[in-house]
Amino acid sequence: MDGAKGDNMSKKTIAVTVATLLLAATAHAAPFQNGSFEVPGISGGGTINTFPGGSTAIPGWTVTGVNIDYLSTYWQAADGIHSLDLSGTGAGGVEQTFDTVAGHTYRVRFALAGNPDSASDPTKTVVVQATGGGAQTYTFNTTGRTGSNMGWTTQTYTFVATAASATLSFTSQDNTFYGPALDNVVVTDITPSPVPTLSQWVLVGLAGLLSLLAMRGRKLLSHR
């Protein structure tokens, strides 16, 4: 019995060692939440809800600045039926904090357009920034655009995480009723999968050897 227990303990130790190596090589951050703003949806059957700075009415997101407009069917969304005008009655924005892995590189893709209702000021501007990354400015020209022909463009922002979480923000620079439109935000960890080092291969090989020795010892005990 003592020999069998010893064998079991050896196998458990080997399993823990191998699992630890595999976990270190395959750790990923939690998925980004509600990037297309489809939850919770417009209440009361309307097409526009205005949320003030500090609001958390859109799950996963916090409104910043003055306010934003949360829209449904008012214009054509890039994905689903909901999108944002980042200037409600003045310059607003949204931000979200999510899990990251320090040292990993993240790509943010998002759809950008603009409120087409103001012909006098067609250029819309948004600043994007994440913890660990610099601020980057994006613009969109609404000339010739309409609610049924928004002309959504896919933009990309990249940052390297510095901690176990990061905050991603989109901030309008247009202090009007007609701001940049935002939709379909997707965050992806694009860090290459690590290649096992020589020392890691040695550990895996050692674990395999110990497993074989434990099996051999168990067979010898069973024949006594």
N, C-alpha and C positions, 0 to 999 in steps of 0.2 A: 504493500500500500504506500509506504514512504517513497519508493522509487517512482510509482505512478504519479503521486502528488508532485514530485520533483519535475517529472516530465511535463505535467500540466502547467506548472509555474514557468518552465522554460518556454513553452509554446506561447503562453500569455505575454511574456516579456518580449518575445520575437514579434508577436502580432502588434503590440503597442509601438515598438520601434518602427516597423514598416508603416503602420498607419500614420505615425507622426511625420515621417518623411513624405508620404503621399499628400497629407493635409497641407504641409508647408508649400508643396509645389502646386496645389490646385485651389488655394484660397481665393474667393471672389467677393466683391462688394455686393450689397443688397441691390435689387433692381430699383431704378428710378420710378417715382410714383406720379401717375395722373398727368403725363406729359402732353396729352391732347386735350386736357381740361374737360373731358366728357362727364366727369363726376363733380358736382351733384346734378348738373343740368339746370336749365332755367325753370324757376318755380312760377306757378300761376299762369302758365301759358304765354308769357311775354317773350320778347325777343332780346331785350337788354336788361341786365341788372348792373347797377353801379355799386362797387364795393369800396369802402374807404380804406385809407392806410391803416394797417394793423389787423384788418379782417383776415380770418382763416376760413372763410366760407367755401373756398375751393380746396378740397382735401389735398394735403401735401404742401400747399403753397401759402405764403403770407404776403398780403398786399403791402407795398411800400409807397412812400410819397403821398401825393394828394388822394388819388383814387384811380380805379380802372373801370372799364366797361367789360362785362362778361356777356358775350353775345351768342345767340342761337338763331340761325336762319336770316339774320339781318343782312349778312353777306355770306358768300361761299367760303366755308372753312377749308383749310388745307387737308385736314383729317377729321373724319366724323362730322359733327354739326356745330361744335362749339369752338370758339376762339376768343382772343382778348384784343381790346384796344387799350394799350398801355397808358393812354391819356383819357381819363373820364371827362372831368371838367378842368383838369390841369395835369401836370407831369406826374405820372405814377409809375408803378412797376410791380414785379413779383419776385419772390425768392423762395428757394427750397433748400433745406439741409438734409443730406443723405449720407449713408455709410460709404466710406472709401477705404482703400488700403494705402498707407503711407508709401510714397515712392512709385506708385502706379500712375500710368498716364491714362487720362480719360478724354474721350472725344464727345463733344456736345453738338448734336445736329438739331437745327430748329428751322421752322418755316417762318419767313418774314415777308410781310406786305405792309400796307398802310391804309388808314381810313381814307377812302376816296372822295369824301363829301366836301372837302375844302380845296377848290382849284387854285386859290390864291397862295397856298403854302404847300406845294406838292412833295417836298422832301421831308421824309420822316426819319428820325434818328433814335437808335437805341444803343445803350452801353451794356455789354455783357461782361461779367466778371465772376470768377470762382476762387475760393480759398486756395492759395498756392499758384494762382495764375494772375496775369496782369489784366487790366481793363482793356477791352477792345470795342471799337465803335463800328456800327453797321448802319448803313443808310438804305432807304428805299424811295424811289420816285413814283408817285401815284398818277402821273400824267397819263391820261387815256384809260385809266382803270375805273372799273365800276364794281358794284357789289356782286355781280354775277361773273365778273372777269377780274379777279383780284390780282392775278399775276404773282402768286406766291413763289418765293425763291428759297432754296435750301442753303442755309449758311452753316459754317462749321467753326467751332471754338475748341481749343485744346488746352488742358492744364495738367499739371502733375500734383497729385495729392500730397499733403504734408502731414496729415494726421488721420485719425480713424473716422473723420467726417469732414465734409466740405459743404459750403453754402454757395449755391449758384444763383445769381441775380440777373434780372433783365430790367433796365431802368430807362424809361422814356426821357428824351431830352426836349420834348415838345410840350411847352406849357400852354396848350390849347385844348379844344374839345376833340381834336383830330390828330391822333397819334399813330405810332407804329403798331401794326397788328402782329400778334404772336400766336403760333400754334405748333403742334406736333414736335415737342421737345423730347429728344431721345439721348440718353447718356449711356455710353459704352466704355467699358474698360478695354483698352487696346494694347495693354502691356503684353509683350510676347511671353509665351509660356517658358518658364525657366528650364534650361538644360541641366540635368543632374551633373554635379561636379564629380571629380574622381573620388573624393572622400565619401560622397553619398553612394556611389556605386559600390565602394568597398564595404560600406555599412550594409547595403542590401545583400551583397554576396555573403558577408559574415552571417547575416540573419538566416540566409538560406542554408549555409553550412551547419549552423547550430540546430536548425530544424531537422536536417538529415541525421545529425548525431543523436538528437533526442529520439527520433523514430527508431534508429538502430538500437539505442539503449533499451527502449521499450520492448523491442522484439527479443533481445537477449534475456530480459527479465521474464518474459512470458514463456521461454523455453526452459527455465530452471525448475 
